[in-house]
Amino acid sequence: MKTYALSALSIAITLLVGCDNDKPATKEHSTQETATQKTPKTIAISAIVEHPSLDDIRKGVIYGLGQYGYLEGQNLTVNFQSAQGNMATMGQISKQFAADAPDAIIAITTPTAQSLAAATQTIPLIYTAVSDPVAAKLINNNNQALQANITGLSSQLPLAPQLDLLTQIKPDAKRIGFIYSPGEANSVAIKEQLATELPKRGMTLVDIPANRSADVAAATRALDGRADLIYTSLDNGVASAMEAMVGIANELKIPIIASDEFSVRRGASAGLGVNDFDFGVTTAKLVAKSLDGTQPTDITPEVMNTLTLYVSPKHAQNQGIIISDELIKDAINVDSVPRKE
């Protein structure tokens, strides 16, 4: 997936902050040969829910591990479990993973990482798709894990370019709707940031909680006449109900701006965020280090914030706006560029 410079937003994004330049082998014969030298390992992967963005992260992790010589079905056994949006189920999965004692656990999303961190303090735990690991109490402000078995990759997307995009998409927008899951620490943290930063730009926040994915449609309808634009950022409850949000937004003619590719493919007008598959591949580097014997305390938590702009002129039209040619030329137009499997 090509990453485009966002000249139209006049921003300079630092690429792969905190990530080193380790490059895995890219030739198939190299990984095959490396696999014969690796001791067989077992990993457990869990996510609080399944939706396309998280699925692509998981696929990226498994693909990336293959590039480091850990090939599923050869010297790597993968146990994946989804909690299907239920925290009680997540707790059960966490206890089972702790009892199974795999060589490493990969926690996709904030609530997953928090649950697994509570279940084990000994098995290497690598978090991913966590937007604010400090707020999630996984690491401290000095980028040090709060448990000796934890490290991971976060997606701390800078808020300023996100807000720049809102004004680029709809310059007259003053009221920004934000639907969020109160139980997701990352979403609460983003809500608080928005409440601070939007007034500085002459905008106000209209936040609506949605405790369950089933509540997202009603929360979206509650924005009728109250919001000029909807912003959503890496909230798993909202992502699980994106089609419901889109249906109401299309009816009310309120544009949706997201922070990931799949939300745009599923109906949002535009999105600025990391590529999910690449995020998984980068996570795999940390997992491979752990499987190779490096202690989590010696694997520094990293941040990936390479931003890619995705737009859908078709979805934008459904939501009552037209995306400028200037933005389209600096973006991946999902209407004309198919997703690479």
N, C-alpha and C positions, 0 to 999 in steps of 0.2 A: 504494500500500500504506500503510495507516494505521499509525502508530507509537504504541504504547500506553505510558503512564507505568507504571513498575513499582512501584506503591505497596506491593504486598505484600512486596517485597524491601527496602523502605525505603532506596532509593538515589536519588541525583540524578546523572544522566549528562549531561555537557556535550555539547551537540549540535554536530557538525561541527567538532571542535577543529581550529584552524588553517585552516579554510576560510573564504573571504570570502563576501560576499553577492551575488556576480555571479549574475544571473538571465538565462538565455537567452530568446530570443523563444519564445513558446508558440503563436502563431497560425501556421497552415500557410502562409498567404500571406506572412507575414513571412520565414519561412525560405526560401521559394521565391525571393522577391525578393533576399534576402541571397546565396543561392547563385549568382545571376547575376553578383554582384559579386566572388565569390571566385575566385582562381586555382585551377585544378584541381590536386589533390594526390593522392599515393599514400601509403597507410599499410600497414604490415605488422603483423600481430597474431599472437602465438603463445602457446600454453599447454602446459605439460608433459603435460597429459592433458585429456580431455574428460569432464566430468560436469555435471549440471544447474546447480550453483552457478556454475561457471566459464562455462558457456554463457550464463547470464543476465547475467553481468558483461560479456561480449563484446557481447551484444545491447544492453545499456545504453550501452556506449561508442558504438556505431554510431548508436543513437537520439539520444544526447546530441549527437554531432557534427552530426547533422541539425538540431538546434535552434540550433546556432551557424552554420548556413549551409553545412555540408559534407555534401552528400547523396550517399549511395552510388548509383552508377549515373549521376550527373549530373556533379558536379565532384569526386567522391571515388572512388578505386579502392582496394578493400580486399583484401589478400592475407592469408588466415588459414591457419596451419599448426599442427597439433597433433603433439607428439612421441609421443603414445600411451604415455606413461609411460616412455619409453626415453631416458636421458640422452645416449647416443651419437647418437640421432636428433636430440635437441635441439641438440647441438653442430653437426650438419650444417645444421639449419635456421638457426642463428645465423650460420654462415659464409655461407650463401646470402643471408640478409637483408642482411648487411654488404656483400656483392658487389652486390646489387640497388640499394642506396642509396636507399631510399624517403625520403619527406619526414619521416617519424617512425615509430618502432617502439613498439608497446605490448606490454609483457611481463606476462602474467598468471601469477601465482604466483612464489614465491621462486626455485626452481631455474631457471625460465625467465629471470628477470631477471638472475641470476648468470651464466648462459651467454651471454646477449646482451651483458652488460656486458664480458665477456671478449673478445667478437668485434668490438666497435666502440667507439671513444672519440670519434667524430665525429658520427654520426647521432643526432639527439635520441631519447632512450630514456625512455619514461614507464612506470614500473612500476605495477602494481596488484595487489590481492589478496596483498600481502606483509604479514605480521603483525608482523614485526620487521626493518625495513630496516637497523637498526644491526647486529644479529647477522648479517644477510646481507651485511654490508660494502658496502652501497649508499650509506649516509649515515653521518655521525659523530654523536656525542652532542650536537652543537650544531645538528643538523638541516641540515647542509650535505652536499651530494653529494660522494662521493669521486672522481667523474669529472665533468668539465665538461659532459658531454652527458646527465647523468641528473637526472631529477626523478620525482615520482610520488605516489601516494596509498596510504597503508598502513591496515591495519585492526588497529591495536593495541588489541584489546579489553581493557578493564580486567578483571583476574582476580577481584577481590573480588566483584563481582556474580555472576560465574559460580559461584564457590564458595557464595555465598549461595543460589543456585538449587539447588545440589546438596542442601543441607540442607532447603530448602523442599520439594523433591520427595520426599526420603527422609530424614527427621530422624535415623533411627538408623544411617545409613550411616557406617561407620568406615574401610572399605578401598576406595579409589578406583582402579579399573582404568584404565589409560591406554595405548592401543596407538598406536604412532607410527612414522614412517619415519625411521630414523637419518640418511638422506641429506638430509632437509629441515631446514634451519637453524631455521626458525620452530618446528617441532615439538620439536626438541631444546631450544630456549629455553623453550618452555612446560613441558616436562618438568622442567627445572631450577627453574622458578618454582613448580611444584606441589610439588616435593620440599622447597622452603623453606616454603611457605605452609600446606600441609595439616596438618603437625604442630602449627601454632599453633592449629588448630581441632580438635585431638584426632583427626585422621584420618591415615592412612598412604597412601603411594603404592605401587601395584603396577604397575610399568611393564613392558610387553612390546614389544620391537621387532618390526617387520614390514618386512623389506627390500623386499618386493614386494607388490603388491595381492593376489596369490595366497596370501600368507602370513597375511592378515588373519583368515580363518576359523579357522585353527589357533591363532593368537594369542588370539582371543576364547575359544576352548575352553579355553585354558590358564588362563583366569581362573576356571574352575569351582571353587567352594569357596574362592577366594582374594580375591574382590572382591564388594562389596555393590552396586556401581554402576559403570558405565562412563562416562567422560567423554572426549569427542573434540572437538578444536578445530582446524578449518581445515587438516587434514592431507590432502593430495591422494591419497596412496596409500590411506588409509582410506576417503575419500569415494568412490573408484572401486570399492570393494568393500563399500559400505554394506549392500547387500542380504544379503551373506554374513554380515556381522557381526550384522545384525538376526536372521537365521534362528537363529544359535547363541544369541544373547541371549534370544530368545523361548523357546527350549528350556530354557535354564538359569534363566530368570526373573530376569535381571539388567537393570535399567533402563539405557537409553542416554540420556545428556544431551549435546546437541551445541551448536554455536555458529553454526548457520545454519538457514535455513528448510527447504532441500531435504532435509537429513538427517532432519528431523522428518516431512516428507511421505513419505520413503522408509522410515520405520520407527522412528526414535528417539521416545522418550516426550516430550521437550521440547528446546527449543534457545533460546539467547539470543544474538543477533548482529545484524549489519547486514543490510539488505535488499540482495541481490546486484545486482538491476537498478539500484537507486538508486546503488549503489556504482559501477557502470559509468558512469552518467550523470554523476556527480561527477568521475570520472576524465576524461571527455570534455572537461570545462572546461580541464584542464591541457593535453590534447592540442590543443585548439583554439587555445590561446594559442601553442603551439609552431608550429602550422601558419600562424598569423597573423604569425609572424616573431619572436616573443619568444624569446630565448636561454634554454636550460634553466637557466643560472646565475641568471637573473632570475625563474624560476618556483619559488617556495618549495615544497619537499615538504610535503604535507599529510597529515592524519590524519582519518579518518572513523570515529567510534565511537558513532553513534546506534544504540542498542540496541532491538531489537524481540523480544518474547517470543512464541515459537511453542509450542503444545502439541498433543498428540494423545492424548486420553483413551482412544481405541481401542488405540493402540500401547502406552500405559502399562499397560492391562489385560493385553495380551499378555505384558508383561514383569513382571507380578506386582505392580503398584502401582495406586493410585487417585490421580489429581491432584485437589487440593482445589478446591472451587468458587471460593475466593478467588483462586487463581492463574489459573483459567480465565477469570474476569471481567476480568483485567488482560492477557489474552493474545489472540493470534490463534489460534483453534481451527481447525487445518487440516482437521479432520474435517468441519467445517461451512462453512468459508470456502474456496471453490475458488481455486486460483492464477490470478492475472490474467495472461493471455497478452499 
